[in-house]
Amino acid sequence: MDPGASAGNQQRVSTPTDTSGSFRRRGPRFTDRIVAEPAGDGQWPAEPGRYRLVVSLACPWAHRSLIVRRLMGLEDAISLAIVSPIQDERSWNFSLDEDGRDPVLGHRYLEEAYLARDPEEGTENGVSVPAIVEESTGLLVTNDYPWITIDLGAEWAKYQRAGAPVLYPEGLREEIDAVNEGVFHDVNNGVYKAGFATKQARYEEAYTALFARLDELDERLAARRYLVGDHITEADIRLFTTLVRFDAVYHGHFKCNRQKLAEFEHLWPYARDLYQTPGFGDTVDFDHIKRHYYQVHESINPTRIVPLGPEPSAWLEPHHREELGGSPFGPEGTPPEPLDGPLRPLPPLDM
Ligand SMILES: N[C@@H](CCC(=O)N[C@@H](CS)C(=O)NCC(=O)O)C(=O)O
């Protein structure tokens, strides 16, 4: 049963929980890649003006790709569509846009791109963000989020801004992969496993693994500014998008409440350091985040009330992590240009 769907409501979220009470992530349906030099089937050319990145500002997996697009300065090369944080019976939709249609693709629902790619089975694994869609055809190219960020970082080199960081440096890949593996199972996906468990034992397993991993990461970050090496890498981006949602959503809504992020000695200043780095905090929208989780997962929050807290100003407090050395964008790197303001403000909540 889909715990996001309750009788009589029109909302839908794909959060499959199996008969053992465990949350099961379904994985990407389309695993094509966009690369500098395509070699055969399933590889598309990195070409400015050809693709549209579709994200929800609520989604931690999509948030990664938004951060990387900005860090790499690919805003002019790859356009951006932002869906409503509230999925309806046909999932992600463009209801925030004029006439409820994405102005470039002309779609009302993201599923149109999935079905354009495969009319029979396009939505078999759900309709997920992030998704990259070909602008001219409206075809879904890929929803394979781990490759999306790695490829935006490594395969679009020709079109990246001067001073862009190297997020997946050759010499550090093994270490980055090892950190990411634990972070994925216990933290990124771990909070979902805790939140969507329908058996006490499954919840407790996820909770225990989550906090054991956070303790380990907290210790790792005691003497080093970033997770791997001396500057920001894929590993930091992947951890950040879960940490930034932690106190606002996962602590309460997903019952990950041994402690708040703000009660970790090193993880909290580490997360603030990243938040205050251009490309990170300026892509965070707590309004989208809270409305999505608290209003879509009705099995967990039947009243759909969106909490007002926590107070976000704490994210801007000094972190003193510069004292640990390192440089966010690498020795020759520079920050991306600041954004003018929020990416997609939402209309007031229905009272
Ligand atoms: N489905 C992806 C990850 C991305 C993901 O789970 N995105 C969520 C939003 S945070 C989503 O779009 N869920 C809707 C669905 O899967 O139908 C995967 O595990 O490969």
The ligand as an SDF file (V2000), in Angstrom:
LIG
                    3D

 20 19  0  0  0  0  0  0  0  0999 V2000
   13.1310    8.0240   -7.4140 N   0  0  0  0  0  0  0  0  0  0  0  0
   14.4890    8.3290   -7.3260 C   0  0  0  0  0  0  0  0  0  0  0  0
   14.9540    9.3560   -6.3170 C   0  0  0  0  0  0  0  0  0  0  0  0
   14.3300   10.6720   -6.4140 C   0  0  0  0  0  0  0  0  0  0  0  0
   13.1140   10.7260   -5.5630 C   0  0  0  0  0  0  0  0  0  0  0  0
   12.8060    9.8170   -4.7820 O   0  0  0  0  0  0  0  0  0  0  0  0
   12.4100   11.8240   -5.6820 N   0  0  0  0  0  0  0  0  0  0  0  0
   11.1400   11.9540   -4.9930 C   0  0  0  0  0  0  0  0  0  0  0  0
   10.9510   13.3160   -4.4140 C   0  0  0  0  0  0  0  0  0  0  0  0
   11.9850   13.6220   -3.0230 S   0  0  0  0  0  0  0  0  0  0  0  0
   10.0440   11.7540   -6.0080 C   0  0  0  0  0  0  0  0  0  0  0  0
   10.0340   12.3840   -7.0410 O   0  0  0  0  0  0  0  0  0  0  0  0
    9.1110   10.8530   -5.6930 N   0  0  0  0  0  0  0  0  0  0  0  0
    8.0040   10.5790   -6.5320 C   0  0  0  0  0  0  0  0  0  0  0  0
    8.0570    9.2190   -7.1650 C   0  0  0  0  0  0  0  0  0  0  0  0
    9.0630    8.5170   -6.9900 O   0  0  0  0  0  0  0  0  0  0  0  0
    7.0820    8.8640   -7.8450 O   0  0  0  0  0  0  0  0  0  0  0  0
   15.2760    7.0590   -7.0980 C   0  0  0  0  0  0  0  0  0  0  0  0
   15.2610    6.5170   -5.9940 O   0  0  0  0  0  0  0  0  0  0  0  0
   15.9000    6.6680   -8.0640 O   0  0  0  0  0  0  0  0  0  0  0  0
  1  2  1  0
  2  3  1  0
  2 18  1  0
  3  4  1  0
  4  5  1  0
  5  6  2  0
  5  7  1  0
  7  8  1  0
  8  9  1  0
  8 11  1  0
  9 10  1  0
 11 12  2  0
 11 13  1  0
 13 14  1  0
 14 15  1  0
 15 16  2  0
 15 17  1  0
 18 19  2  0
 18 20  1  0
M  END
$$$$
